[in-house]
Amino acid sequence: MNQLIPIEFPNNISVYIKREDLIHPFVSGNKFRKLKYNLLQAKEENESSMLTFGGAFSNHIAAVAFAGREQHFKTIGVIRGEELVDKVKDNPTLKFAQECGMQFEFVSREMYRHKQEETFLSHLKEKYGSFYLIPEGGTNALAIQGCEEILTDKDAEFDFVCCAVGTGGTIAGIINSILPHQKVLGFPALKGDFLKDEICTFVNNKNWELIQEYHLGGYGKVNQELVAFINHFYKETKIPLDPIYTGKMVFGILDLIQKNYFSANSKILLIHTGGLQGIEGMNEKLKNKKLATIKIHD
Ligand SMILES: *Cc1c(COP(=O)(O)O)cnc(C)c1O
């Protein structure tokens, strides 16, 4: 569903948001899309388990756990951070995943860096048996195929399509499905120049750009300006944003509009990729630091 953002913008610019967050209250919209063809492939390969990787607040971990329960797969989550072993019940993401039946393998940050290596994977196979492997963040060719279904024929009216970028799978699918008159703007949620090359390996056109100015210092980094922005945006529009991805993207777009980045009469479509399950965990961190929290409920 595309929703007009009820804010007056200069130069007759209009901004719509595609509410992929409404696909499910706890599981990110884009993570569902990324799993769709992977679930079919896992069945095709007769695997009864799926194994994947993620951090303590990972939207992807929550999505795999939930999809696994729905579709009758055992799920194993390799989680970064050994210290989390006895903190599952205090962590909303891990608690949800566990309630969905996910088993956890907690590993040190050092070990986590080697997660894709054969010795580590064969250790996991010995321990858990055979599984369908989904990479961190869920990005692979099948995930991109799923994200090619985000845009529909009705979205042809837009000049720009904007989304948050983590591993680059979602934007790659969007880039592959735009029309020649459209351009995609990606807002990385993390620092690093590697993303551009990564995305290039998956896409078939050049009508896209990464805007690197709005990651606020890196993945999961937030500041009080962003928190205030998300709260203000919710008050004005009733649209909830998450602090890791969509909040930074929308903050960036509104800033670019103010800076006259877009020509008059531009029609802009933002993709709300979800991520709202992460707010609870982020608010706990903010509370511990005695900082203002995110308020997206009336
Ligand atoms: C994972 C995620 C993204 C980034 O998707 P990638 O395909 O990894 O680039 C964006 N928004 C939300 C809410 C996410 O959970």
The ligand as an ORCA input file, in Angstrom:
! r2SCAN-3c Opt
* xyz 0 1
  C      17.450     -5.587      6.733
  C      16.732     -4.301      6.577
  C      17.057     -3.365      5.583
  C      18.210     -3.561      4.666
  O      18.003     -4.577      3.743
  P      19.250     -5.153      2.932
  O      18.599     -6.033      1.938
  O      20.104     -5.896      3.903
  O      19.972     -4.005      2.345
  C      16.314     -2.221      5.496
  N      15.310     -1.974      6.345
  C      14.966     -2.834      7.311
  C      13.857     -2.470      8.225
  C      15.657     -4.018      7.467
  O      15.311     -4.861      8.445
*
